[in-house]
Amino acid sequence: MIEAPIAYVWARTNDLRSWTDLFTEYAKVEVLSEEPGHLTFRLTMHPDEEGRVWSWVSERRLDREHWTVRARRVEPGPFQFMNLYWTYEALTPDTTRLRWVQDFTMRPDAPVDDAAMEARLNRGSAGQLRIIAQRLKASRSRTQSFAATRSVRQRGGDMRTLLNPASTGCSNGISGAVELAPGERVNEHYHPYSEEHLFVAEGTVRVDIDGEPRTLGPREAVFVPRQVRHRVTNVGTGPALVVFALGPLAPSPELGHVDTEDEAPAAT
C-alpha cells in the first residue's frame, strides 16, 4: 500500500526518466521512443556482486482508463520471454495499492531455472515495492523551490505553481507565487470552480476584482470568489511577489482558468 492518491502514484511510477530515484536497482534509464501510451526504453542496472552490468530494452503500454500497464522485454536475455502486468487500485482517496505480476520462462541455457528465478524476483519485487512506497510518501512533503519550478508567462508575470497534484499529489487545491516587474500584470481571468486567496509578499499591487480596484501592500491579502473576474498589476516602483492559493480544484486543469483579456502589457 502506498500513502498517495492513485493519480500521483500512476504519474510518478510511469515517469521512466525518474525511475533511478524510485528504484534502487536501476543505474540508468534511456527512453528510446515515446508516443501516447507507449514507450520503448533501455534499462541498465547497477553492477552485481561479480561486477557485471545487465542492460536490456523493454516496452511499456499504458492504459490509464483502467489503471493498468502491460510491459515486456524486447531483449529477453536469459528469458525465453518476460511479460509484466501492473495494476493500480485506489483503496481510499489517499492510498493506492500497486501490484505487478511477472510472467516468464527461462531459456534452457540460462544460469538459473524457473523456480530459482521466481524466488529471486519475489524477493526483489517485494523489496522494491516497499522502497517505492516509502519514497513516494516522502516525496509528497518535500520542499518545493520557486527557482526550480517551471515558469508560466503566457498570462503575464513569472507564475510558478509550486504545490499541485503533479508535485505533491494534493487533491483539493494548488498554490504558488507570481513575480511581477513594475507595470507588469496578470491578465484578467476567472476560475469557474475555485476561489482564490492572494497574499502580497513583496511590493505594491492593484487587484481589480469584478472591475473594482484595490491597492495592496506587503503582508496584505484579498479574497476572490469563484466565477469573479480579476487581474493583478504591479503599481509599485520595484518587483512584486504575490502568493496565490486556489481550491477546490476543477475537474481537469484546462477547465480551471478562463481568460477574459488578451495579452498583458510588457513590464516598464
C-alpha positions as CSV (number, residue, x, y, z in Angstrom):
1,M,0.0,0.0,0.0
2,I,1.3,3.5,-0.9
3,E,0.1,6.5,1.0
4,A,-0.6,8.7,-2.0
5,P,-3.5,9.2,-4.4
6,I,-3.8,6.9,-7.4
7,A,-3.2,9.6,-10.0
8,Y,0.0,10.7,-8.2
9,V,1.3,7.1,-8.0
10,W,0.4,6.5,-11.6
11,A,2.2,9.6,-12.8
12,R,5.4,9.0,-10.7
13,T,5.8,5.3,-11.5
14,N,5.2,5.8,-15.2
15,D,7.7,8.7,-15.4
16,L,10.5,6.4,-16.6
17,R,13.1,9.1,-16.5
18,S,12.7,9.3,-12.7
19,W,13.0,5.6,-12.1
20,T,16.5,5.9,-10.8
21,D,15.0,8.0,-8.0
22,L,12.3,5.3,-7.2
23,F,14.1,2.0,-7.7
24,T,17.4,1.1,-6.1
25,E,18.4,-1.4,-8.7
26,Y,18.5,0.8,-11.8
27,A,21.5,2.9,-12.6
28,K,20.2,4.4,-15.9
29,V,17.0,4.7,-17.9
30,E,17.1,5.7,-21.6
31,V,13.8,6.4,-23.4
32,L,14.3,5.3,-27.0
33,S,10.9,6.1,-28.4
34,E,7.8,7.6,-26.9
35,E,4.2,8.1,-28.1
36,P,1.0,8.5,-26.2
37,G,0.5,5.3,-24.1
38,H,3.6,3.5,-25.5
39,L,7.3,3.8,-24.6
40,T,10.4,1.8,-25.6
41,F,13.3,2.2,-23.3
42,R,16.6,0.7,-22.1
43,L,17.2,-0.2,-18.5
44,T,20.7,-0.5,-17.1
45,M,21.3,-2.0,-13.6
46,H,24.0,-1.3,-11.1
47,P,26.8,-3.8,-11.2
48,D,26.1,-7.1,-9.5
49,E,28.3,-8.8,-6.9
50,E,30.6,-10.0,-9.6
51,G,30.9,-6.6,-11.3
52,R,28.6,-7.4,-14.2
53,V,26.3,-4.8,-15.6
54,W,23.0,-6.0,-17.0
55,S,21.1,-4.0,-19.6
56,W,18.1,-4.6,-21.8
57,V,15.4,-3.0,-23.9
58,S,11.7,-3.1,-22.9
59,E,8.4,-1.6,-24.0
60,R,5.6,-0.4,-21.9
61,R,1.9,0.2,-22.8
62,L,-0.2,2.3,-20.5
63,D,-4.0,2.2,-20.1
64,R,-4.9,5.0,-17.6
65,E,-8.6,4.5,-18.1
66,H,-8.3,1.1,-16.4
67,W,-5.2,1.9,-14.3
68,T,-3.1,-0.9,-15.9
69,V,0.2,-1.2,-17.6
70,R,1.5,-4.1,-19.8
71,A,5.2,-4.4,-20.4
72,R,7.6,-6.9,-22.0
73,R,11.3,-7.3,-22.6
74,V,12.1,-6.7,-26.2
75,E,15.6,-8.1,-25.5
76,P,14.8,-11.1,-23.3
77,G,18.3,-12.0,-22.4
78,P,18.3,-15.2,-20.3
79,F,14.5,-15.4,-20.6
80,Q,12.6,-17.0,-23.4
81,F,10.1,-14.3,-22.7
82,M,9.3,-11.8,-19.8
83,N,6.0,-10.0,-19.6
84,L,4.8,-7.8,-16.8
85,Y,1.4,-6.6,-15.8
86,W,1.0,-3.7,-13.4
87,T,-2.3,-2.8,-11.7
88,Y,-3.2,0.2,-9.6
89,E,-6.2,0.3,-7.2
90,A,-7.4,3.3,-5.2
91,L,-8.1,2.0,-1.7
92,T,-9.0,5.4,-0.3
93,P,-8.6,8.9,-1.8
94,D,-5.0,9.0,-0.3
95,T,-3.9,5.4,-0.5
96,T,-3.1,3.2,-3.5
97,R,-2.4,-0.5,-4.0
98,L,0.3,-1.1,-6.6
99,R,0.8,-4.7,-7.8
100,W,2.9,-6.2,-10.6
101,V,2.9,-9.7,-12.0
102,Q,5.9,-11.1,-13.9
103,D,5.2,-13.9,-16.4
104,F,8.3,-15.6,-17.7
105,T,10.1,-18.7,-18.8
106,M,13.9,-19.2,-18.6
107,R,15.9,-20.3,-21.6
108,P,17.3,-23.9,-21.3
109,D,20.9,-22.5,-21.2
110,A,20.1,-19.8,-18.6
111,P,22.3,-19.8,-15.4
112,V,19.2,-20.4,-13.3
113,D,15.9,-22.3,-13.8
114,D,12.3,-21.0,-13.5
115,A,12.0,-21.8,-9.8
116,A,15.2,-20.1,-8.8
117,M,14.3,-17.0,-10.8
118,E,10.8,-16.9,-9.4
119,A,12.2,-16.9,-5.8
120,R,14.7,-14.2,-6.8
121,L,12.0,-12.0,-8.4
122,N,9.6,-12.4,-5.5
123,R,12.3,-11.3,-3.0
124,G,13.4,-8.4,-5.2
125,S,9.9,-7.2,-6.1
126,A,8.7,-7.1,-2.5
127,G,11.7,-5.0,-1.5
128,Q,11.4,-2.6,-4.4
129,L,7.7,-2.1,-3.7
130,R,8.5,-1.2,-0.1
131,I,11.1,1.3,-1.2
132,I,8.8,2.8,-3.8
133,A,6.0,3.2,-1.2
134,Q,8.5,4.9,1.2
135,R,9.9,7.2,-1.4
136,L,6.5,8.3,-2.9
137,K,5.2,9.0,0.6
138,A,8.3,11.1,1.4
139,S,8.2,12.9,-2.0
140,R,4.7,14.4,-1.2
141,S,6.2,16.5,1.6
142,R,9.5,17.5,0.1
143,T,10.3,21.2,-0.1
144,Q,9.3,22.9,-3.4
145,S,11.5,25.7,-4.7
146,F,10.3,28.7,-6.7
147,A,13.6,28.7,-8.7
148,A,13.2,25.0,-9.6
149,T,9.6,25.2,-10.6
150,R,8.5,25.7,-14.3
151,S,7.7,29.3,-15.2
152,V,4.4,30.1,-16.9
153,R,4.3,33.5,-18.6
154,Q,1.5,33.5,-21.1
155,R,-0.9,35.2,-18.7
156,G,1.7,37.8,-17.6
157,G,4.4,37.8,-15.0
158,D,6.6,34.9,-13.9
159,M,4.0,32.5,-12.4
160,R,5.0,29.2,-10.8
161,T,2.7,26.7,-9.2
162,L,4.8,25.0,-6.5
163,L,2.2,22.8,-4.8
164,N,-0.2,20.9,-7.2
165,P,-1.4,17.4,-7.9
166,A,1.7,16.6,-10.0
167,S,4.3,17.8,-7.5
168,T,2.7,16.6,-4.2
169,G,-0.4,14.5,-5.0
170,C,-2.6,17.1,-3.4
171,S,-6.3,16.8,-4.4
172,N,-8.1,19.9,-3.0
173,G,-6.1,22.9,-4.2
174,I,-3.0,24.4,-5.6
175,S,-0.6,27.2,-4.5
176,G,2.3,29.2,-5.8
177,A,3.5,32.7,-6.5
178,V,3.8,35.2,-9.3
179,E,6.6,37.7,-9.7
180,L,5.8,40.9,-11.5
181,A,8.1,43.7,-12.7
182,P,6.9,47.3,-12.3
183,G,4.0,47.9,-14.7
184,E,3.5,44.2,-15.4
185,R,0.2,42.5,-14.8
186,V,-1.5,39.1,-14.8
187,N,-4.4,39.3,-17.3
188,E,-8.0,39.4,-16.2
189,H,-9.5,35.9,-15.8
190,Y,-11.8,34.0,-13.5
191,H,-11.9,30.5,-12.0
192,P,-15.2,28.6,-12.6
193,Y,-14.6,26.1,-9.8
194,S,-12.1,27.6,-7.4
195,E,-12.0,30.5,-5.0
196,E,-8.6,32.3,-4.7
197,H,-6.6,33.8,-1.9
198,L,-4.0,36.4,-2.9
199,F,-1.2,37.5,-0.4
200,V,1.3,40.2,-1.3
201,A,4.7,39.1,0.0
202,E,6.6,41.9,-1.6
203,G,5.8,45.2,-3.5
204,T,2.6,47.0,-4.1
205,V,-0.1,45.8,-6.5
206,R,-3.5,46.8,-7.7
207,V,-6.1,43.9,-7.7
208,D,-9.1,44.6,-9.9
209,I,-12.0,42.4,-8.7
210,D,-15.1,42.5,-10.9
211,G,-13.9,45.9,-12.2
212,E,-13.4,47.4,-8.7
213,P,-9.7,48.3,-8.0
214,R,-8.0,48.0,-4.6
215,T,-4.3,48.5,-3.7
216,L,-2.4,46.0,-1.6
217,G,1.0,46.4,0.0
218,P,3.3,43.9,1.7
219,R,1.6,41.4,4.1
220,E,-1.8,42.3,2.9
221,A,-4.3,39.8,1.3
222,V,-7.6,39.7,-0.5
223,F,-10.2,37.0,-1.3
224,V,-11.5,36.4,-4.9
225,P,-14.7,34.3,-5.0
226,R,-15.2,31.8,-7.8
227,Q,-16.6,32.9,-11.1
228,V,-15.4,36.5,-10.4
229,R,-13.2,38.3,-12.9
230,H,-9.9,39.7,-11.6
231,R,-6.4,40.9,-12.6
232,V,-3.3,41.8,-10.7
233,T,-1.0,44.7,-11.7
234,N,2.3,45.8,-10.1
235,V,1.8,49.6,-9.5
236,G,5.0,50.0,-7.4
237,T,8.5,51.0,-8.4
238,G,10.1,47.7,-7.6
239,P,9.3,44.0,-8.2
240,A,6.2,42.5,-6.6
241,L,5.7,38.9,-5.4
242,V,2.2,37.7,-4.9
243,V,1.3,34.3,-3.4
244,F,-1.8,32.6,-4.6
245,A,-3.8,29.6,-3.4
246,L,-6.9,28.1,-5.2
247,G,-9.4,25.5,-4.2
248,P,-11.2,23.3,-4.7
249,L,-9.7,22.0,-8.0
250,A,-11.6,22.0,-11.3
251,P,-12.4,18.5,-12.7
252,S,-9.5,18.9,-15.1
253,P,-6.7,21.5,-15.3
254,E,-7.9,23.1,-18.6
255,L,-11.3,23.9,-17.0
256,G,-9.8,25.7,-14.1
257,H,-9.0,29.1,-15.7
258,V,-10.9,31.3,-18.2
259,D,-9.1,34.2,-19.8
260,T,-11.2,37.4,-20.4
261,E,-8.4,39.6,-21.7
262,D,-5.8,39.4,-24.3
263,E,-2.0,39.9,-24.0
264,A,-0.8,41.6,-20.8
265,P,1.4,44.8,-21.3
266,A,5.2,44.4,-21.0
267,A,7.0,45.5,-17.9
268,T,8.2,49.1,-17.8
